[in-house]
Amino acid sequence: MALTEELAALLGPKGWLTEGLEAWQTDWLKMQSHAPLGVARPENTEQVAEVMRLAHAAGVPVTPQGGNTSLCAGAVPGVPGHIILSLSRMNRIGSVDPLAFTVTVEAGAVLAAVHEAVAARDLIFPMHLGAEGSAQIGGLIATNAGGSHALRYGMMQDLVLGLEVVLPDGGVWNGLRPLIKDNAGYQLRRLFCGSEGTLGVVTRAALRLFPAPVSRATALLAVADFETLVRLGAQLRQELGEFMSALEFFSGTGLELALRNVPGLEYPLDTRGGAYVLVELSTAARCVDLGAMLEIALGEAFEAGLIQDGAVAANDAQRAAMWRLREEMPEGQRLEGAQLKHDIAVPVAELGEFIKRMAPQLDAILPGVRINPFGHLGDGNIHYNLSPPEGAAGFGEAKAALSQLIYKEAEAVGGSFAAEHGLGRSKVFFADQLRSPEERNLMRCLKQAADPQGLLNPGVLTGPRNPQE
Ligand SMILES: Cc1cc2nc3c(=O)[nH]c(=O)nc-3n(C[C@H](O)[C@H](O)[C@H](O)COP(=O)(O)OP(=O)(O)OC[C@H]3O[C@@H](n4cnc5c(N)ncnc54)[C@H](O)[C@@H]3O)c2cc1C
């Protein structure tokens, strides 16, 4: 029997699709991929294992796909004739363990659904990002997602306790132990975090939960420039310690783009700054006065001349309006027209100097280019996104030079050209240019060991060395 017939027999009409595949073939950035053989939508781990076994025997490549929100072309096929393996029907959320603070979920569970399910037990799963209505647990694990609360709770690798993974030949590794401490050899669960669907297909995960906060305190602060921003961030972290749950930032340029293009935004301050900080505290303890704590810390920062203007949210509506300003940074820029996105990280202490130093260098490549850095001040992750000069339709020939410079300089200060979105296919070329041969070869050795035929998500993360090859 041909592979497609075997898959149709195994998965049935809802589980094996060969028509109307546009939604699976096109990702969030509208990157079109090659036509697949079909889309497999298994219902359980046994079916995933059988799909992998059949594909392996037939020598057909497989692209695992979650919510398809990858920002670097990782979840859509790079060559024709793939099977897209969608986890979207495996979205069951198991019962919460309120004694161990864990929940076991299937890989296709959407992040927002996990939030909702555990909220009913006064618990949180503290991963938050703009795509949480679509991104799935398996995709978040495979990209080792970060988001806006990584400063306090870590990235996905810190939130995953155990995993079940189907291997490229159809074998199943059951590592679903919901343990913080498990040092029986290599940390396999961590190896799959950030593996971008190249080593195995995540089918289930045991996740860490935390008590839901009973109070929050949030402020939006305007500062003169990015160097002051870094000093303010450090002072607030020192003062507010473990109560700080988010420390986000955006620029004056980003604010202007968002206010101009996104309807319904409210700017709560009287004056404009060169940069902005959104700070939030939260606690599950009932006898802690976060409002007083924040007021004292802000008072000291005002006195030290670090803050130009600021507002503390008086209620949930004001808090949501402040968060919306930060969260609409990407949308404000998208609605402005062409854009060039870069997800980089720099050591926090370098962030202000980096942003200041880069501006004239980028302007020399494309005069008038608009720079919209925003992101996560607590961990140095900058979404260093560019818009073309006012009135220009695109970046023309300057595009490659702008990206090259940003990635090269981020690496030169001890940062990363790939902070929280991964490499996908679009950053493999830069990885080979910017990281040592030892680092890249070690990754290729791991890939070769786990997937000797190279059938799982080929082209992603490890190569080919040049995407044009
Ligand atoms: C608006 C927006 C905001 C975002 N904000 C953030 C942010 O703040 N922080 C952040 O870290 N990221 C962010 N991202 C990108 C982020 O990487 C994705 O949102 C998310 O982690 C991917 O989940 P997904 O289910 O959509 O995976 P997909 O896009 O479907 O897949 C991503 C990768 O994982 C692999 N994969 C998917 N499922 C599995 C599985 N079950 N097993 C093995 N491999 C699998 C795919 O092959 C692919 O390589 C954002 C994206 C968007 C569109």
The ligand as an SDF file (V2000), in Angstrom:
LIG
                    3D

 53 58  0  0  0  0  0  0  0  0999 V2000
    2.1790   37.8150   17.8360 C   0  0  0  0  0  0  0  0  0  0  0  0
    3.3020   36.9050   18.2680 C   0  0  0  0  0  0  0  0  0  0  0  0
    3.9560   37.1510   19.4590 C   0  0  0  0  0  0  0  0  0  0  0  0
    4.9820   36.3110   19.8920 C   0  0  0  0  0  0  0  0  0  0  0  0
    5.5910   36.5980   21.0690 N   0  0  0  0  0  0  0  0  0  0  0  0
    6.5510   35.7790   21.5250 C   0  0  0  0  0  0  0  0  0  0  0  0
    7.1760   36.0320   22.7840 C   0  0  0  0  0  0  0  0  0  0  0  0
    6.8820   37.0080   23.4750 O   0  0  0  0  0  0  0  0  0  0  0  0
    8.1000   35.1520   23.2030 N   0  0  0  0  0  0  0  0  0  0  0  0
    8.4580   34.0550   22.4740 C   0  0  0  0  0  0  0  0  0  0  0  0
    9.2990   33.2790   22.9310 O   0  0  0  0  0  0  0  0  0  0  0  0
    7.9200   33.8250   21.2620 N   0  0  0  0  0  0  0  0  0  0  0  0
    6.9780   34.6380   20.7720 C   0  0  0  0  0  0  0  0  0  0  0  0
    6.4140   34.3860   19.5460 N   0  0  0  0  0  0  0  0  0  0  0  0
    6.9300   33.2850   18.7080 C   0  0  0  0  0  0  0  0  0  0  0  0
    6.8310   31.9590   19.3740 C   0  0  0  0  0  0  0  0  0  0  0  0
    7.9330   31.1550   19.0120 O   0  0  0  0  0  0  0  0  0  0  0  0
    5.5890   31.1750   19.0650 C   0  0  0  0  0  0  0  0  0  0  0  0
    4.4830   31.9460   19.3560 O   0  0  0  0  0  0  0  0  0  0  0  0
    5.4180   29.8430   19.8210 C   0  0  0  0  0  0  0  0  0  0  0  0
    6.4440   29.4980   20.6980 O   0  0  0  0  0  0  0  0  0  0  0  0
    5.3270   28.7700   18.8090 C   0  0  0  0  0  0  0  0  0  0  0  0
    4.2370   27.9400   19.1270 O   0  0  0  0  0  0  0  0  0  0  0  0
    3.3720   27.2960   17.9750 P   0  0  0  0  0  0  0  0  0  0  0  0
    2.5090   26.2730   18.6240 O   0  0  0  0  0  0  0  0  0  0  0  0
    2.6940   28.2970   17.1350 O   0  0  0  0  0  0  0  0  0  0  0  0
    4.4920   26.5290   17.1350 O   0  0  0  0  0  0  0  0  0  0  0  0
    4.7100   26.4800   15.5510 P   0  0  0  0  0  0  0  0  0  0  0  0
    4.8850   27.8290   14.9910 O   0  0  0  0  0  0  0  0  0  0  0  0
    3.6630   25.6480   14.9440 O   0  0  0  0  0  0  0  0  0  0  0  0
    6.0960   25.6920   15.4940 O   0  0  0  0  0  0  0  0  0  0  0  0
    7.2810   26.2930   15.9660 C   0  0  0  0  0  0  0  0  0  0  0  0
    8.4050   25.2430   15.8970 C   0  0  0  0  0  0  0  0  0  0  0  0
    8.1390   24.1930   16.7990 O   0  0  0  0  0  0  0  0  0  0  0  0
    8.0160   22.9350   16.1120 C   0  0  0  0  0  0  0  0  0  0  0  0
    6.9160   22.2160   16.7690 N   0  0  0  0  0  0  0  0  0  0  0  0
    5.6330   22.6240   16.9170 C   0  0  0  0  0  0  0  0  0  0  0  0
    4.9440   21.7200   17.6360 N   0  0  0  0  0  0  0  0  0  0  0  0
    5.8160   20.7180   17.9340 C   0  0  0  0  0  0  0  0  0  0  0  0
    5.7060   19.5010   18.6720 C   0  0  0  0  0  0  0  0  0  0  0  0
    4.5780   19.1190   19.2380 N   0  0  0  0  0  0  0  0  0  0  0  0
    6.8140   18.7310   18.7760 N   0  0  0  0  0  0  0  0  0  0  0  0
    7.9850   19.0910   18.2130 C   0  0  0  0  0  0  0  0  0  0  0  0
    8.1320   20.2310   17.5140 N   0  0  0  0  0  0  0  0  0  0  0  0
    7.0710   21.0260   17.3920 C   0  0  0  0  0  0  0  0  0  0  0  0
    7.7780   23.2930   14.6660 C   0  0  0  0  0  0  0  0  0  0  0  0
    8.2440   22.2880   13.7990 O   0  0  0  0  0  0  0  0  0  0  0  0
    8.5490   24.5950   14.5310 C   0  0  0  0  0  0  0  0  0  0  0  0
    9.9110   24.3200   14.3150 O   0  0  0  0  0  0  0  0  0  0  0  0
    5.3750   35.2050   19.0880 C   0  0  0  0  0  0  0  0  0  0  0  0
    4.7070   34.9500   17.8950 C   0  0  0  0  0  0  0  0  0  0  0  0
    3.6870   35.7990   17.4680 C   0  0  0  0  0  0  0  0  0  0  0  0
    3.0070   35.4950   16.1910 C   0  0  0  0  0  0  0  0  0  0  0  0
  1  2  1  0
  2  3  1  0
  2 52  2  0
  3  4  2  0
  4  5  1  0
  4 50  1  0
  5  6  2  0
  6  7  1  0
  6 13  1  0
  7  8  2  0
  7  9  1  0
  9 10  1  0
 10 11  2  0
 10 12  1  0
 12 13  2  0
 13 14  1  0
 14 15  1  0
 14 50  1  0
 15 16  1  0
 16 17  1  0
 16 18  1  0
 18 19  1  0
 18 20  1  0
 20 21  1  0
 20 22  1  0
 22 23  1  0
 23 24  1  0
 24 25  2  0
 24 26  1  0
 24 27  1  0
 27 28  1  0
 28 29  2  0
 28 30  1  0
 28 31  1  0
 31 32  1  0
 32 33  1  0
 33 34  1  0
 33 48  1  0
 34 35  1  0
 35 36  1  0
 35 46  1  0
 36 37  1  0
 36 45  1  0
 37 38  2  0
 38 39  1  0
 39 40  1  0
 39 45  2  0
 40 41  1  0
 40 42  2  0
 42 43  1  0
 43 44  2  0
 44 45  1  0
 46 47  1  0
 46 48  1  0
 48 49  1  0
 50 51  2  0
 51 52  1  0
 52 53  1  0
M  END
$$$$
